[in-house]
Amino acid sequence: MPDPATLETVLARALAAYDDLLGLGEEVEDEWTYVNDLGAAWRERLEAAGELRAGAPISPPVEAAVDRAIAEIGAIEDPHRAIDWLSTFPQVVLVAIGEQP
């Protein structure tokens, strides 16, 4: 049986997916600064949640919820829609792991 997921492993996957979303949003040149500022703020918030509860195990339903959110943003192809999700996705992840957005 594999080891249970930890907050760090789940957040690492979420942050990697978030970086892809940021890259897509950066394609909108007029929004480049906004995209990067927003991305930096939410990345900092997600990383802080990970540091606060380092090593905490994550239940399979929580892991599944975060993975579902990752799949949702992975399906985004439109850069403008990606920008819409830049603040939504981190909030979904935070709620899933039991943190305040």
N, C-alpha and C positions, 0 to 999 in steps of 0.2 A: 504494500500500500504506500503511495507517495506521501511525503510529508505535507501537512496542511499548508496552505498558502499563508503568507504573512502580509501584513500591511505594506511592507516595502516591495514585495514582489508584485502585488496587485497595482500599487501606485507607479511602479516602474513601467509596467505595461501601459497604464493610463497616460503617463507623461510622454512616452514614446509616441502614442497615438495622437496626443495633443500637439506634439511637435510637427507631425504630418499635417494636422489641421491648420496649424499656424503657417506652414509652408504654402498651403493652398490659399489661405487668406492673403498672404503677401503678394499674390499675383495681381491684386487690385492695387495698382501703384498709388492712387490717391489716398488709400487707407493704410499704407505701409506703417507709418508711425503709430497710428491708433492700434493696429494689429499687434505690433511688437510691444507697445506699452501694456495693452490688455493681457497679452500672453505672459509677460514678465510678472505682472501682478498675480495672476491666477496660478502660475507655476510656483511662485513663492508661497502662496496659500496652501497648495497641495503638498509641497515639500515640508512646510511647517507641520501639517497634520501628520505626515509620516515620521517626522522627528519626535513629535509629542508622544506617539504611541509605537515607537520603534520595537520591532520584534513581536508585536501583537499578532496572534493568529487571526485569520479571517475565515468566517464560516463559508461553506460552499454556496449558500444562497447569495451572500454578499459578493463573493467573487463572481458569481454568475451575473449579478446585476451590473457590476462594473464592466465585465466582458461584453455584456449586451450593449452598454453605452459606447464602448470602444467600437463594436461592430457598426453601430448606428453612425458614428462620425466617419468610420472607414468607408461608408457607402456614399459619402458626400463628394460630388464632383464639381459643383459650382462654387467658385471662390467667394461669391457674395453670401451664399448659404453658409459656407465655412465661417465667415465672419460672424454671422448670426449665432453660431454654435460656440464661439470662443469663450463666452461667459456662461453659456448654458451647460456645456459638458462638465466643466469643473464643479459646478454646483450639484449636478446629478451625482458625480463621483463622491463628493463630500457627504451628501445626504445618504448615499448608499453605505458609506463606511461609518455612519453615525456621528458625523461632525456637522457643525453649523456652517453654512456657506459663507 
